[in-house]
Amino acid sequence: MRFNRILLSSTLVVVALVIQVSVLARLQLPGAVPDLVLLTVLALALVYGHVGGALIGFGAGLLTDLAPPADHAAGRYALVLCVIGYLAGLAKPETGRLRSASGPLVVVVGSAVGSTLLYAGVGALVGDDAARHVGLGGLLFTAALYDLLLAPFTVPLIIALARRAENDPLGESATGAKAADVSSGWLSSGTGLSIGNQRGAGLRMKAARARVARAGRIKGVKRL
């Protein structure tokens, strides 16, 4: 992974973990806890692919295992997020741009359910049956619900930051249109607006008009 990816991923994971431990875990919601670290891994995996998603998931899970007040064996959640990050990275769009919100929403729900099942399964192997006493069905439902409600406020922002970090700020201005906000598909699906496409079309029209005007001035000078 490149340095900018490592720096951005580490920063986002640490911020997400701090918010989850200090804020979300203290809300005392029924059932599961909103998993901001999981959503961060999913968003980065949708940009960086399955290899980057697996590496980021392992690192984020290991930090979560070591962060207080962790009450389980270290490496348990690292395994879960490594697998989830790899699978989510397989859903990365080939063009790098999300056309609608349906795909990421399916990824969020599937990851919330899958991570809960995998975490409970690994716990059963090491003798931790806490999920059985709490109620696995309730955990699955609340985990999917909370993550689904939190996703629209976090996943598009993280995807946009990751896509922007991938671009060279010193490159030509033409790369700006190519590196349009990857979250435009997510946001436009609910509003019916295509803000990024409209802005790109307006810039292209202005550039075309400028070229036509420049060509007319050059021809006028030659005739004189």
N, C-alpha and C positions, 0 to 999 in steps of 0.2 A: 504494500500500500504506500502511496506517496505521502510526503510529509504533511501536505495540507489536509489530506483525508484523515490522517492519524490525529492531527491537532484538532480539527473540527469535531471528529467523532468522540475523542476523549473529553472535550469540553462539554458537548451536548449530553453525553452519558453521565458525567459528574453532576451537571446541573439538574438533570432529570432525577438522578438518585437522591440528591439533596432535597428536592421538592417532594419527592415521594415519601422519604423518611420523615421529614419535618412537617409536612402539611397533609398529604393525602392519607398517610397511615394514622393520623390523629383525628380524622373525621368520624371514626367509629360508625362507618356505614354497615348495614347488614350484609353478611356474606363476605365476598372477596373485597380486596382493596384495588382501586384503580391503578393499573400498572403503567406508569409513565415511562419506565425504563424499557418495557416491552415495546411500546409504541415508538420510542426513539430508535430501537434496533430495527423495527419494521420499516420505518421511513428511510433509514440509511441503506437498508438492504435493497429497497426498491430503486435506489439510485446507483449503488455500488455493485449490485449483483450478488450471486450466491456465495462466492469466496469471501468478499468483503463483509457480507452479512454474517457469515459463520464466525469470522474473526472478531467482528465487533460484538456479536452476541456472546461469545465466550468471555471476552474481556468485561463486558457489562455485567454478565451473570456472576463472574468471579468477584467483582466489586460489590455486588449485592449480597453475595454470600458472606463477605467479610465485614460489611457495614452493620453496625449495631442498629437495632437489637436482634440480629440474626440468631435464630434458635435451631438451625439445622446444620448438617455437615457441609463444610466448604467444598465447592465443586458441584453441588447438586443443581443449583440454578444455572451455573455456568454451562452444564451439559444441556439443560433445557433450552436456554437462549441460543446456544450454538446450533442446535438442530433447527429451532424455529427461524433463526436468521438465515440459515442455508436454504430452507424451504421457501421463505419469503423472497429471497433473492432470485429464485427461479421464476418468479412472477414479474421480474423487471421488464418493462416495455422495451421492445427492440429499438424504437426510435428515441427512447429516453424521456418521452413526454406522455403523461397520463391524459387520456381523452375523456374519461368520465370517472365518477366517484364509485361506481359499482365494483370495479376490480379491487381497489384498496379497501373498501368496506368489507368485502368478502375475505380479504387477507386478514383484516383486523379481527373479525369474528372467528375465523378459523384458527388464528394464532392464539387468541384468548382461550378458546376451548382446548386446543391442542396443548398449549403450555400447562394448563391446569391438569389435564389428564396425564401428561408426561411427568409433571412434578409429583403428582400423587402416586404414579406408577413407580418412579424411582424411590419415593419414600417408602412404599410398601416393600421394596426389595431390601431396604436397610432397616426395616422394622418400625418405621414411622407411619402410624395409621391415624394421624390426626384428622385427615380429610374425611375418613369414614365416620368419625364422631360428629364432625361439623355438618356433614351432609354434602356428598359430592354433587348431587343435582343442583342444590342451591348455589354452590360455588361456581359451577359451570355457567349457570344463568346470570348471576350477578357479575362475574368476570367479563362475560361477553357484553352485558349491558353497559357496565361502567366504561369499559374500553371503547365501546362504540360511541358513547356520548362524548368522551374526551377526545377521540380521534380527530374530528373536524377542526378542533382548535389547536392541535399540535402537529399532526402528520403533514399537512400542506406547508406549514412554516418550516419544518425541518427539511422537507424535500427541497423547498426553494433555496434554503441556505446551502444545502449540499450541492445542488446544481450550480449555484453561483460560485462556490469555492472551486468547482471543477474548471471554470473558465479562466483564461489568462487576462487580467485587467489591462495589460499592455498590448494586447493583440489588436487586430484591425477592427474597425467599428462594425464590419459586416458580420462578425461573430456574435454580435449582440442579438440579432434576429434569430440566429441558430440556437442560441442559449436562452430562449424565452423561458419564463417561469414554468417549471414542471407542474406546479400546483394549479395552473389555470384550468385544466380539465376538471379537477376536483371541484373548484369553486364555480365554474361556469355551468356544471351539470345541475346545480341547484337553482341558479339564477337565470339561466338561459342566455348569459352573456359570454362573449368570447373576447375578453379585454385584450389579451396578448395578441391574438390574430388581428384585431382591428388596429392596434397600435403599429404592428409590423406592416400592415397594408398601407397605413397612412405615411409611414416613413418611406416606403418604397415609391409611393406616388410622388412625394416631395422630391426624392432623388431623381426620378424620371423627368419631372418638370424642370429641375435644375439643369440636367444634361441637355434637354431640348433647348432651353434658353441659351446655354453656353454655346451649343452648336450654331444657333442662329446668329449670335454675336460674331463667332469666328467667320462664318460665311459672309456676313456684312463687311467685315474688315478686309477679307480677300477681294471682294468685288470693288472696293474703293482702291 
